[in-house]
Amino acid sequence: MATIKDSVHDHIEIEGVAEALLDTPTVQRLRHIKQLGTVQLVYPSANHTRFEHSLGVYHLANRALGEIGIEGRQAERVRAAALLHDVGHGPFSHNIEELTHRYTGKYHDDVDELLAEGEVGGILRDHDLDPAHIAGLVAGDGQFGQLVSGELDVDRMDYLVRDAHHTGVPYGTIDTERLIRALTFVDGELVLDEGNVQTAESLLLARALMNPTVYMHPVARISKAMLRRASERLLNETAIDAHQLRRMDDHDLLVALRNTPETQSFADRYSSRRLLKKAIWAELQHVPDSLLEADHEEIRDLESTIANRADIPATDVIVEVPDEPTMRESTSRVIVGGEIRNLGDQSPLVSALRTAQQGQWRLGVYTRREATDRVGRLAAEELGLELPDGLIRETRRGLHATLDDFE
């Protein structure tokens, strides 16, 4: 047995297949992938990694298995999946996943080949575990896959608390012990036991508050957009392909960007935190449906047009159209009066939080500081944004004066 001191869960005891997997290159690589990607440019202490998060998910999965009463080989499968659930992440976590998916058709939870091959595959087989079955659990398949990837999964329980701890933001604080004690299976479905509507709401509320404060903070969004653009150029200008890119860690990617003439300027800007600035920060109600539905190539064409009209390099304009907000946690299932119900049907908080999410959504147009006025005006025309008079100027000032310190 190995005992590891963790900043969130105190001491974590690891044994069995998880202990054997711990020092494999596949798992150790996660030490070099930051959990929150570029968020450290906003919150300097957010330097925690996918490795410590994976330990936390393993710990919570082990606790949940004990509470539910799952033992033996099935428990070992879940423990292995919990420790391995993030090994498919590329550099800077989710930041460039959309890019690599366009080229490979794979997301971070598509780990079949990673688990089937090499040292990890050998260890799983030595412990009489089928790598394909473990990969299915990572993807959320089957009854027990819900514990690893689902609306009430231990992954979410760990990252909310861990991200809040390392950023110093209190909103992600949840009662993981109560959540785990409330988990139960009913007809193969993972639900929260009777009397736990508020427990489910706490998870929903924590995620809703962390989203604008941490995960979608304007500076984090701008730096992520710049990283995606530079990584795309890296694929277009070098022999590196998307399969290689998604197996890099953070350091590998920054070195590759720094050593490529076409992307060196981004690496320099990132290292010195000289980010692009907001030219437009538009609410959902001001954005035409055609723009919300535009594909990657259409967005790139719009960026080129805006840059040409503004007489600046195409690399100096980024248009970011986020997905429309969703609230996956609202589909969590809870037992109320002996019946299994959707949290969204039971909790009045859900509709209020959905409205808040809609109000927080923003389309961003980013450029160099000296070009924000010109690009903002031209972008509004090209994108067909129905902005009220004066809103472009207001968005460039940041909407909230308190954000100026971070820009």
N, C-alpha and C positions, 0 to 999 in steps of 0.2 A: 504494500500500500504506500502511496505517495501522499503527503500532506502539504498543501500549498496555502500560504497566507494570502488572502484576497482582500482588497480594499473595501469591497461591498459586502461580501458574505462571510468575512472572517476566515476561518479555516475550512478548506475544501479537501475532502479525502477522496482520492482517486485510486481505484483498484480494477482488477480484471482486465477486460479488453481495452478499456479506456486508458489504463496505465500503460499498457503495451503500445498504444497508438500515440501517446503523448510526445515522444521524442522523435517521431518520424519527420522527415523533411516537409511533408505535406502539411502537417499540423504546425510545426515550428515556423513555417513561412508566415503564418498569421501574426507572429510577433512584429512583422514589418509592414502591416497594413492597418492604418488608423481606422478605428471604428467609425469616426464621424468625418473622415475625409478632410476637406478643407475648412471645416468649422473651427479648427484651431486658430485660424486667422481672425476669428471673432472672439473666441474664448480660449486664451492661451493655454489653459490647463487641460484642454480636451485632447490629450495625447494618448488616451487609452487605445488599445488595439483589439483586433478581432480575436487574438489569442486569449486574452483575459476574459473577454465576453464569452467565448466558447467554453471556458472553464465554468463560468457562472451558469450558463445554460445546462451544462452537464450536472452541476450541483442541484439546480432547481428540478431538473428532470428526475434525478435520483430521489429527491424529496417527494415529488409527486407520485412516483412509482410506489414508494413506501406507504403513502397515505391511501392510495387506491387499492393497494394489496397485490401489485403485479410483481412476480418473482421469476427466477429461472432464466431460461434462454430469451424469453420475450423481453424481460427487463434488460438483459445485456444488449439486445438489439437496439432498444430505445436509448440506452446510455451511449452506445457507439454513435448512433445517429446524432445525438445531442452534441457530442464533442466534435463531430465531423461536419456539422450542418453548414458551416461557413467556409469550408476549404475551397469552394468554387469561386470565391470572391476574387475579383481583379484588383489592381492597385487603386487606392483611395476609395475602397468599398463600392458603394452604389454610383459613384460620381461618373464613371464612364461605362457603366453597364449597358445603358441604352445604345451607346456606340458599338460596343463589341457584339451585342445581340443582333444588330443589323447585318453584321458580317458573318456571324457564326450560327445564329438562330438559337443560342443558348443563354440562359440566365444563370445566376450564381448557384441556384439550387439544382441545376442539371449536372450532377456529379458522378454519373454512372461510370464513365471511363476512369475518373480519378480514383474511385474506390475499387475498381476491378483490377487495376494495374499496380505494379511496384510493391513497395514495402507495406503500404496500407492494405492492399488486396491480400497479401500473404498473411498478415496478422489476423485479418477478419476470418480467413479460411482456417487458420490454425485454431481459432476459437469456435470453429464450426458455425460461423455466421456467413450468410450469403451476401456478397457485396451488392448485388442487384436489389436485394430486399432492403438493405440499409439505405441505399440511394433512394428507394421509394419512400422510406420513412422521412428522409431529409426533404423530399418534395411534398410531404404531407399526405401521402397515400395511406389508405386503410384506417382502421380504428385508432391505432397507436401513433400513426403519423400526425394526428391532430395535436398530440402533446408537443411535437417538435415544430410543426408549421400549421397553424390554424388560428381561429379567432381568439382562443384562450390559451395560446401556446406559451411555453416557458421562455422562448426566445424573446418575445415582447416584454414579459415580466422582467427579464434581466436587463435588456437594453434601456428601458425607460429609467430604471433606478440607477444604472451605471452611468448613463449619459447625464442625468441630473447631478449625480455626485461629482463627475469630472468637469462639468461646465460651471458648477456652482449655482445652477438654476434649480429652484426648489419644486417646480411644477411637476416633474416626473416621479415624485415620491409616491409610491403605492405600497400597500400592505401585502407583500408577496406571500407572507406566511398564511394570512387569511385566504388569499386566492387559492393557494395550493391545497389548503385543508378543505376548501369548498368544492374542488374538482371531483367529478364522479362520471362514470359511464352509464348511460341509459340506452339500452338497445343499440349499443355500439357507437353512440354519439356522446362526445365530451361536453358536459354541461356543468353549470354551477348549481349546487344543491339549494334546497329551499332556504329562503331568508337571505339571499345574497344579491338582490337587485342592486343595492348600493355598492356592493363589492365590484360588480361588473361595471357600474357607472364610474367608479374611481379609475378603472383602467381606461375607459373611454375618455374621461376628462383629462387624465394625465397626458394621453397622446394628443388630444386636441390643443392643450396648452403648450406642449413642447414643440409642436409643429411650427408656428410662426416665430417662436422665441429662439429656437435652436435650428431645427432641420431646414426651415425655409427662410431663415434670416436673410435679408437682402445681400449682405456681404458674402455669406456662404453661397447664395445662388449665383452671384456674379463670378466668384472664383471657380465654382463648379463649371459654369458655362465656358469660362476661359480654358479650363483644363480639358473639357471635352473637345473644344475647337482645336487646341494644340495637339491632342492625341489623334484626332482625325487627320490632321496634316502629317503627323508622324507615319500613319498608315499609308497615306498617299505618296509620300516623298521618299520612303525608305523601303528596305526589303522586309521590315518587320510586318508580320500579318496579325490579324485580330486574335488568332489562336495563341500566338506568342504573347501578345499584349495582355490577354486576360490571365496569363500565368505569371506575369511580373508582380513584384511588390512595389510599394511606394517609391523606394530608393531607385529601383531599376528604371522606373518610368521617368523620374526626374533626371537621371543621368542620360537616358536616351534622348530626352527633349533638349537637354543642355548640349549634347554632342551633335545635334542635327541643326545645320544652319537655318533651315526654315522655321524651326521652333525654338531656337535659342533665346529669342527676345521674350517669349512667354516665360521660359525658365527663369530668366533674369528678373522679370516683373514679379513672378510668384515669390522668388526668394527674397525680394526686397519689399514685398507687399505693395507694389504699385499697380493697383487694380484698375480696371475700367470703371466708369461711373455711370449712374443712371441718366439716360436721356429721356426715357418715358417709363412710368410705373403706373399702368392703367388697370382699372377695375374691370371685372368680368362683364359688367353691364355695358361697357363702352367698346367691347371687342366684337366684331362681326363673327357670325358662325363660320363663315368660310375660312377665317384665319384660325379658329379653334380646330378645324378639321384639316388644315394644311399639312402635307407630309414634309419630310426632311428636305427634299429637293426644292420644293416650293418656298420653304423658309430661306434656304440658301440663296435662291434667286432674288428674293425680296431684300436680303442683306446686301447683295451685290448692287442692286439697283439703288438702294439708299446710299451706299458708300460712293458709287459713281456720281450721284447727284450732289453729294456733299464734298466731292473731290478729295476723298481720303482713301487709303488702302482698304480693300475688302475685309482684311483681317481686323480692322479697327471698328467693325460694327457687328454686334451680336444681337439677334432677336430671339428671345426665349419665351416660348408659349407653353406654360406648364399644363399638365393634364388637369382636367376639371376635378375638383376635390371629391374624394370618396371617404367613407367612414366604415371601413371593414369591421371594426369592433362592434358596430351596432347590430351585426347579425349574430353576436354571441347568444347562446341559448342558456336560459335560466329556468329553474323550476319555481313556479308560482302557484300556490294552491293545488299542488299535486300535478300540475300540467307543465309541459315544456313549452316555453314561449320565447320568441325573439325579443332581445333587449329593446330593439327599435320599436316594437309594438307595446312594450310595457313601461318604458321610461320616457317621461316628458322632456328629459334633458336632450334626448337625441335630436329632436327637431330643432331645438335652440342651437345646438352645436353645429348642425348642418348649415343653418342660416349664418352662423359665425364664420364657418369655413368659406362659404360663398363670398362673404364680405371681405375676407382676408386675401382672397386670390388676387394676384397681380400678373399682368403681362409686363415683361421687362425688355427694354432696348438699352444696350450698353455701348459706350464708346469712350474715347479719350476725353479727359476733363475739358480740354479747350474746344472740343467739337460738340459738346452736349447740346447747346442751343440750336445749332444748325441741324444736327442729326435728329433731335427731337421733333423739330418742325417738319422736316422732310419725311421722317418715319411715320408720323401721324397721317400724312397725306397718302403715302404708299400703302400703309396697312389698313387704311379705311377706318381708323379709330374715330369714334364719335365722342371726342373729348370736349367738355365744356370750356368756355373761354377761361384762360388763365391756368387750366389744370396742368398743362405741360410744364409751365414754369414751376408750379407747386411741386410736381413730382420730381423735378430735377433738384429741388431743395431738400427732398427726402421725405416729404409728408409729415414726418415726425422729427422735431428738432433734436430729440435725443439720439437719433441715428447718426447725426453728423459726426459724432466722435468716432464712429466705426468706419466711416467711408474713406 
